[in-house]
């Protein structure tokens, strides 16, 4: 049976401190016994006391581990619910926006049609040039409502910060990944990339999604201030006490599909790849 335990840094520090104290005490007791400073009975009592303390330390660490995992699980469920509510609202907002664009599109076609009909070709070209200048952001379209609105929401937000998300989507959408998992995964991947890109003043985030019949590959690549040898990722958000849940939630979602969660820091670029596999 595989035992999975998640420990916070504080728990690891306390456990190591307890282990060091107990083993030091046992070594000291045996040293004193060997040189006849302690009786055999006292040596046994102190050794048993040390073992009891070690047991209590393990018990408390295990209890804290269960509490920590429960807290992470609750964070994952809360984030999933927040994404669900957020993107349902976003769907309604974008639907209104698309309806407005469709109405404007018909109006622009009528104007251009009449200009061409009356041989106002130069005016029509000027009108088209003006429309091009008004275009603020190229929208992404995929045949999946949650992905559609999620990607466009992040793209528009990044654009407002002067960051361009270059998106490449290959293949046909699969249905073995749930909507909530799509939201948690891409929401966290893109939020992390936008935060880091904004921090260092970069302008480009590369996102690629490859859909295959038996697997899906998500990859986000952006410039980073981290060096090749750095392993610990730090946040610059105000709510830094929540840092770690985003990466943990990504890892948990990938784990559900027995996938791979790969992070690479190389030559000034941070690449986060997640591979999902179909589970029958």
C-alpha positions in Angstrom: 0.0 0.0 0.0 1.4 3.4 -1.0 1.4 6.0 1.8 1.3 9.6 0.7 2.2 12.3 3.2 2.4 16.0 2.6 4.4 18.0 5.1 4.7 21.8 5.4 8.2 23.3 5.9 7.4 23.9 9.6 6.4 20.3 10.1 9.6 19.1 8.5 11.7 21.4 10.6 10.0 20.3 13.9 10.4 16.6 13.0 14.1 17.0 12.2 14.6 18.9 15.4 12.8 16.2 17.4 14.8 13.4 15.7 18.1 15.2 16.3 17.2 15.8 20.0 16.1 12.2 20.6 19.1 10.5 18.9 21.5 12.9 20.6 19.8 12.0 24.0 20.1 8.3 23.3 23.8 8.6 22.2 24.5 10.7 25.4 22.7 8.1 27.6 24.7 5.2 26.2 27.9 7.2 26.5 27.2 7.9 30.1 26.3 4.2 30.7 29.5 3.0 29.0 31.6 5.1 31.3 29.6 4.0 34.4 28.1 7.4 35.1 24.5 6.0 34.8 23.0 2.8 36.1 21.5 0.2 33.7 18.0 1.0 35.1 18.4 4.8 34.5 19.8 4.1 31.0 16.7 2.0 30.2 14.3 4.7 31.6 15.9 7.5 29.6 16.0 5.4 26.4 12.3 4.4 26.7 11.4 8.1 27.4 13.3 9.1 24.3 11.5 6.5 22.2 8.1 7.7 23.6 9.1 11.3 22.7 10.0 10.1 19.2 6.7 8.3 18.9 4.8 11.4 20.0 6.8 13.5 17.5 5.9 11.1 14.7 2.2 11.1 15.8 2.0 14.9 15.9 3.8 15.2 12.5 1.3 12.7 11.0 -1.6 14.6 12.4 -0.3 17.8 11.1 0.3 16.2 7.7 -3.4 15.1 7.6 -4.5 18.6 8.5 -2.2 20.1 5.9 -3.5 17.8 3.2 -7.1 18.5 4.2 -6.4 22.3 4.0 -4.9 21.8 0.5 -7.9 19.7 -0.5 -10.3 22.3 0.7 -8.3 25.0 -1.1 -8.6 22.9 -4.3 -12.4 22.5 -3.9 -12.8 26.2 -3.1 -10.7 27.2 -6.2 -12.7 24.9 -8.4 -16.0 26.4 -7.1 -14.6 29.9 -7.6 -13.5 29.1 -11.2 -16.9 27.6 -11.8 -18.8 30.7 -10.6 -16.4 33.1 -12.3 -16.5 31.5 -15.7 -20.2 31.0 -15.7 -20.5 34.7 -15.2 -17.9 35.2 -17.8 -19.9 33.1 -20.3 -22.9 35.4 -19.9 -20.7 38.6 -20.2 -18.9 37.3 -23.3 -22.2 36.2 -24.9 -23.4 39.8 -24.6 -20.1 41.0 -26.0 -20.3 38.6 -29.0 -23.9 39.6 -29.7 -22.8 43.3 -29.7 -19.9 42.5 -32.0 -22.3 40.5 -34.3 -24.6 43.6 -34.5 -21.7 45.9 -35.2 -20.4 43.5 -37.8 -23.7 43.6 -39.7 -23.7 47.4 -39.5 -20.1 47.7 -40.9 -20.9 45.3 -43.7 -23.9 47.4 -44.7 -21.8 50.6 -44.7 -19.1 49.0 -46.8 -21.6 47.4 -49.2 -23.2 50.8 -49.9 -19.8 52.5 -50.3 -18.7 50.0 -52.9 -22.1 50.1 -54.6 -21.7 53.9 -55.0 -18.1 53.6 -56.1 -16.6 55.2 -53.0 -13.7 52.8 -53.0 -11.2 55.2 -51.3 -13.7 55.9 -48.5 -14.3 52.2 -48.1 -10.6 51.6 -47.7 -10.3 54.4 -45.2 -13.3 52.9 -43.3 -11.6 49.5 -43.2 -8.3 51.0 -42.0 -10.2 52.7 -39.1 -11.8 49.4 -38.1 -8.4 47.8 -38.0 -7.1 50.6 -35.6 -10.1 50.0 -33.3 -9.3 46.3 -33.0 -8.0 45.8 -29.4 -7.4 42.1 -29.1 -7.6 39.1 -31.4 -10.0 36.6 -29.8 -9.4 32.9 -29.6 -12.1 30.4 -30.6 -12.2 26.7 -29.7 -15.1 24.4 -29.8 -15.4 24.2 -26.0 -17.3 26.9 -24.0 -15.1 26.9 -20.8 -11.8 26.8 -22.7 -13.1 29.5 -25.1 -14.0 32.0 -22.4 -11.1 31.1 -20.1 -8.5 31.6 -22.8 -10.0 34.9 -24.0 -10.4 36.2 -20.5 -6.7 35.6 -19.8 -5.7 36.9 -23.2 -7.6 40.2 -22.7 -6.3 40.6 -19.1 -2.7 40.0 -20.3 -3.2 42.5 -23.2 -4.3 45.1 -20.6 -0.8 44.7 -19.0 1.0 44.9 -22.4 1.5 41.2 -22.5 0.7 39.1 -25.6 -0.4 35.4 -25.2 0.6 33.6 -28.3 -1.7 30.6 -28.5 -1.3 27.4 -30.6 -4.1 24.8 -30.4 -3.7 21.6 -32.3 -6.2 18.7 -32.6 -9.8 18.0 -31.7 -11.2 18.8 -28.3 -11.4 15.7 -26.0 -14.1 15.1 -23.4 -12.2 13.0 -20.9 -11.0 16.1 -19.0 -13.7 17.8 -16.8 -14.6 21.5 -17.2 -13.5 22.3 -13.7 -10.1 20.6 -14.2 -9.6 22.6 -17.5 -10.4 25.8 -15.5 -8.0 25.0 -12.6 -5.2 23.9 -14.8 -5.2 26.7 -17.4 -6.2 29.3 -14.9 -3.2 28.6 -12.6 -0.8 28.0 -15.5 -1.6 31.4 -17.1 -1.9 33.3 -13.8 1.6 32.2 -12.9 3.0 33.0 -16.3 1.3 36.5 -16.3 2.6 37.3 -12.8 6.2 36.4 -13.8 6.1 38.1 -17.2 4.7 41.3 -15.6 7.4 41.1 -12.9 10.4 41.1 -15.3 8.8 43.4 -17.9 8.6 40.8 -20.7 5.9 40.9 -23.4 5.3 37.4 -24.6 3.8 34.2 -23.2 3.7 31.1 -25.4 0.8 28.7 -24.8 0.4 25.5 -26.7 -2.3 22.8 -26.4 -2.1 19.5 -28.3 -5.2 17.3 -28.3 -4.7 13.6 -29.1 -7.1 10.8 -28.8 -5.4 9.3 -25.7 -3.6 12.3 -24.2 -3.5 16.1 -24.0 -0.4 18.2 -23.7 -0.5 21.7 -22.2 2.7 23.8 -22.3 3.2 27.4 -21.1 6.6 29.1 -21.7 7.6 32.6 -20.5 10.8 34.5 -19.6 11.8 34.3 -15.9 14.2 35.9 -13.4 15.0 32.5 -12.0 18.3 30.8 -12.7 18.8 27.3 -14.0 19.9 26.0 -10.6 17.0 27.6 -8.6 14.4 25.0 -7.5 12.2 27.0 -5.1 9.5 29.2 -6.8 8.6 32.4 -5.0 5.6 34.6 -5.4 5.3 38.3 -5.5 1.6 38.5 -4.9 0.2 40.3 -1.8 -1.5 37.2 -0.6 1.8 35.3 -0.5 0.5 33.1 2.3 -1.5 31.2 -0.3 1.5 30.6 -2.5 2.0 26.9 -3.3 -1.6 26.1 -3.6 -1.6 27.0 -7.3 1.2 24.6 -8.2 -0.2 22.0 -5.8 -3.6 22.3 -7.4 -2.0 21.8 -10.8 -0.1 18.8 -9.6 -3.3 17.3 -8.0 -5.3 17.8 -11.2 -2.5 16.1 -13.3 -2.3 13.3 -10.8 -6.0 12.5 -11.3 -5.3 11.6 -14.9 -2.1 9.8 -14.0 -0.2 12.4 -16.0 3.1 14.2 -15.9 3.8 17.6 -14.3 7.1 18.9 -15.7 8.8 22.2 -14.8 12.0 23.3 -16.6 14.0 26.5 -15.9 16.6 27.0 -18.7 18.4 29.9 -20.3 16.1 32.5 -18.8 12.9 30.7 -19.7 10.3 29.0 -17.5 8.5 26.1 -19.1 5.6 24.3 -17.4 4.3 21.2 -19.2 1.4 19.1 -18.1 0.4 15.8 -19.9 -3.0 14.3 -19.3 -3.8 10.7 -20.2 -7.2 9.1 -20.9 -8.2 6.8 -18.1 -10.7 4.1 -19.1 
